[in-house]
């Protein structure tokens, strides 16, 4: 997972430092890193790998793309804000048994709570927008509507936040507005998660030799679980086993690659084989 920081993040970081909120800045850094790790972990569990993630003031810029199915998209999108909310809940519970840690964990709790709640909003590039586009049938119309709403909200928050600077020194509102403007204009053109099959994990590095191994796995295992066994320094042969423990058939990496491109990764491997035979 490659991470880069957008200039808006450094602007918000500079604001926190100037107003003496360095601890809150550290809390946001911890929350954002946890947010992106949760996205990346769920993506790997579903058979995807992360591309370059741009860290913004309220999380990373992540878009749904067209390379994975709706159920995977929803799981990947919701994993991070729910993880942030779980961290915040855990910290609050910790205060009951260890009140002394409040002064050290208050900022971390606040940052995770804000990241969790804000990222559930149906605005680009927040995770809520990915959930909405996955739930509706007319995705093109949904994307257009969300982009218009996002750009409108971003413009209003930016203008309103800049006007409010005459009365307060808080620049987080206009920064959030710019964050939404950037997301509404540019996020739909980006894609952060890529199908593992499209990244060609089947290409091997023969420089130091290759190990051949057999993996015995249930015929009901989903395709993305088989992808997790692949490596550039070994060749896998998958032996499918039925409910009685009997051998059903063998699958090579080449055949697995074909099945992954022709089916959703959540499809059981035996069903994927049957689909191929029908076609």
C-alpha positions in Angstrom: 0.0 0.0 0.0 1.6 3.3 -1.2 0.6 6.4 0.7 1.1 10.0 -0.3 0.0 13.2 1.5 -2.1 15.9 -0.3 -1.1 19.6 0.3 -4.5 20.1 2.1 -3.4 17.7 4.8 -0.2 19.7 5.4 -2.3 22.9 5.5 -4.6 21.4 8.2 -1.5 20.1 10.1 0.0 23.6 10.0 -3.2 25.0 11.4 -3.2 22.5 14.3 0.4 23.3 15.2 -0.2 27.1 15.0 -3.2 27.0 17.4 -1.4 24.6 19.8 -3.4 21.5 18.9 -0.5 19.2 18.2 -2.0 16.4 20.2 -5.2 16.5 18.1 -3.0 16.5 15.0 -1.3 13.3 16.2 -4.8 11.8 17.0 -5.9 12.5 13.4 -2.7 11.0 12.0 -3.3 7.8 14.0 -6.9 7.7 13.0 -6.2 8.3 9.3 -3.5 5.6 9.3 -5.9 3.2 11.0 -8.6 4.1 8.5 -6.5 3.3 5.5 -5.1 0.1 7.1 -8.7 -1.1 7.6 -9.5 -0.4 4.0 -6.4 -2.2 2.8 -7.0 -5.2 5.1 -10.5 -5.7 3.9 -9.5 -5.3 0.3 -6.9 -8.0 0.7 -9.4 -10.3 2.4 -11.7 -9.8 -0.6 -8.9 -10.4 -3.2 -7.8 -6.9 -4.0 -4.6 -4.9 -3.5 -4.3 -1.1 -3.0 -2.8 1.4 -5.4 -1.5 4.8 -4.4 -3.7 6.3 -1.6 -3.7 10.1 -1.2 -4.2 11.1 2.4 -6.5 14.1 2.8 -7.5 15.9 5.9 -10.4 13.5 6.6 -9.1 10.3 5.2 -7.7 8.9 2.0 -9.0 9.5 -1.5 -10.7 6.3 -2.5 -13.1 5.6 -5.3 -15.2 2.6 -6.1 -14.0 2.0 -9.7 -15.5 -0.8 -11.8 -13.0 -3.6 -11.1 -14.9 -5.3 -8.3 -18.5 -6.1 -7.4 -20.9 -4.2 -5.3 -20.8 -6.4 -2.2 -17.0 -6.1 -2.1 -17.2 -2.4 -2.7 -19.5 -1.9 0.3 -17.4 -4.1 2.6 -14.2 -2.2 1.7 -15.9 1.1 2.0 -17.6 0.5 5.4 -14.6 -1.3 7.0 -12.6 1.8 7.7 -15.3 4.2 9.2 -16.6 1.3 11.3 -13.1 0.5 12.5 -12.7 4.2 13.5 -16.0 4.1 15.4 -14.9 0.9 17.1 -11.7 2.4 18.2 -13.5 5.5 19.6 -16.0 3.2 21.4 -13.1 1.1 22.9 -11.4 4.3 24.2 -14.6 5.6 25.8 -15.1 2.2 27.5 -11.4 2.3 28.6 -12.1 5.6 30.4 -14.5 3.8 32.7 -11.9 1.3 34.0 -8.8 3.6 33.6 -9.8 7.2 34.0 -6.2 8.3 34.1 -5.8 7.6 30.4 -8.4 10.2 29.4 -5.8 13.1 29.1 -3.7 10.9 26.8 -6.4 9.4 24.6 -9.1 12.2 24.3 -7.7 13.5 21.0 -7.4 10.0 19.5 -11.0 9.2 20.5 -12.2 12.5 19.0 -10.3 12.0 15.8 -11.5 8.5 15.3 -15.1 9.5 16.1 -14.9 12.4 13.6 -13.4 10.2 10.9 -15.9 7.5 11.4 -19.0 9.7 11.2 -17.8 12.1 8.5 -16.7 9.2 6.1 -20.3 7.8 6.3 -21.6 10.9 4.5 -22.7 10.2 0.9 -20.2 12.7 -0.6 -17.1 12.2 -2.7 -14.5 11.1 -1.8 -16.0 9.8 1.4 -16.8 6.2 1.9 -20.5 6.8 2.1 -20.6 7.7 -1.6 -19.2 4.3 -2.5 -21.9 2.6 -0.5 -24.6 4.6 -2.3 -23.2 3.9 -5.8 -23.1 0.2 -4.9 -26.7 0.0 -3.7 -28.4 1.7 -6.7 -29.0 0.2 -10.1 -28.4 3.3 -12.2 -24.8 3.9 -11.2 -24.0 6.5 -13.8 -26.9 8.7 -12.7 -26.0 8.2 -9.0 -22.4 9.2 -9.7 -23.5 12.3 -11.5 -25.9 13.3 -8.7 -23.3 12.6 -6.0 -20.7 14.7 -7.8 -23.1 17.6 -8.1 -24.1 17.4 -4.5 -20.5 17.1 -3.4 -19.3 20.0 -5.4 -22.2 22.2 -4.2 -21.6 21.3 -0.6 -17.9 21.8 -1.0 -18.3 25.3 -2.6 -20.8 26.4 0.2 -18.5 25.1 3.0 -15.4 26.7 1.4 -17.1 30.1 0.9 -18.9 30.0 4.2 -15.7 28.9 6.0 -13.7 31.7 4.5 -16.3 34.2 5.5 -16.2 32.9 9.0 -12.5 33.5 9.2 -13.4 37.2 9.9 -14.9 36.0 13.2 -12.9 32.9 14.1 -9.5 31.5 13.3 -10.8 28.0 12.7 -9.9 27.0 9.1 -11.0 23.4 9.3 -14.4 24.3 7.7 -12.9 25.8 4.5 -10.3 23.0 4.3 -13.1 20.4 4.5 -14.9 22.3 1.8 -11.8 22.2 -0.4 -11.5 18.5 0.4 -15.1 17.9 -0.9 -14.4 20.1 -4.0 -11.3 18.1 -4.8 -13.2 14.8 -4.3 -16.2 15.8 -6.3 -14.1 17.0 -9.3 -11.3 14.5 -9.4 -12.1 11.4 -7.4 -14.4 9.7 -9.9 -11.5 9.7 -12.4 -9.3 7.7 -10.0 -9.2 4.1 -8.9 -7.4 3.0 -5.8 -8.1 -0.7 -5.5 -7.1 -3.2 -8.3 -8.2 -6.7 -8.8 -5.4 -9.0 -7.8 -5.9 -11.0 -11.0 -5.3 -7.8 -13.1 -2.0 -7.2 -11.2 -0.8 -10.6 -12.6 0.3 -12.4 -9.4 0.8 -15.4 -11.6 4.0 -13.9 -13.1 6.9 -15.5 -11.4 10.5 -14.5 -10.5 12.8 -17.3 -11.5 15.9 -15.5 -10.5 16.4 -17.6 -7.3 14.3 -20.6 -8.2 10.6 -21.5 -7.8 9.0 -23.8 -5.3 6.1 -26.0 -6.4 3.4 -26.7 -3.9 0.0 -28.2 -3.6 -2.8 -26.5 -1.7 -5.7 -28.7 -0.6 -8.8 -26.5 -0.2 -12.6 -26.9 -0.1 -14.5 -26.9 -3.3 -16.8 -24.3 -1.7 -13.9 -21.8 -1.0 -14.4 -18.5 -2.7 -12.0 -17.5 -5.5 -10.4 -14.7 -3.5 -9.3 -17.1 -0.9 -7.2 -19.0 -3.4 -5.6 -15.8 -4.6 -4.1 -15.4 -1.1 -1.9 -18.4 -1.7 -0.1 -17.1 -4.8 3.4 -15.8 -4.7 6.1 -14.8 -7.2 8.5 -17.4 -5.9 6.2 -20.5 -6.0 3.8 -22.2 -8.2 0.6 -23.5 -6.7 -1.6 -26.4 -7.7 -5.0 -26.3 -6.0 -6.6 -29.6 -5.1 -10.3 -29.2 -4.5 -11.8 -31.3 -1.7 -15.5 -32.1 -1.2 -17.4 -32.3 2.1 -16.4 -35.9 2.6 -12.7 -35.1 2.3 -12.4 -36.7 -1.1 -10.4 -35.2 -4.0 -12.6 -33.6 -6.7 -10.1 -32.1 -9.2 -7.0 -30.0 -9.5 -6.7 -26.3 -10.7 -3.6 -24.7 -12.0 -2.7 -21.1 -11.5 -3.5 -20.5 -15.2 -7.0 -21.8 -14.8 -7.5 -19.9 -11.6 -6.6 -16.7 -13.4 -9.2 -17.4 -16.1 -11.8 -18.1 -13.4 -11.1 -14.9 -11.6 -11.5 -12.8 -14.7 -14.7 -14.5 -15.7 -16.4 -14.5 -12.3 -16.8 -12.4 -9.2 -14.2 -13.2 -6.6 -16.9 -14.1 -4.1 -18.1 -17.0 -6.2 -17.1 -20.5 -4.9 -14.4 -22.1 -7.0 -16.5 -25.1 -8.0 -19.3 -22.9 -9.1 -16.8 -20.9 -11.2 -15.7 -24.2 -12.9 -19.3 -25.1 -13.6 -19.9 -21.7 -15.1 -16.9 -22.1 -17.4 -18.1 -25.5 -18.5 -21.5 -24.2 -19.4 -20.1 -21.4 -21.5 
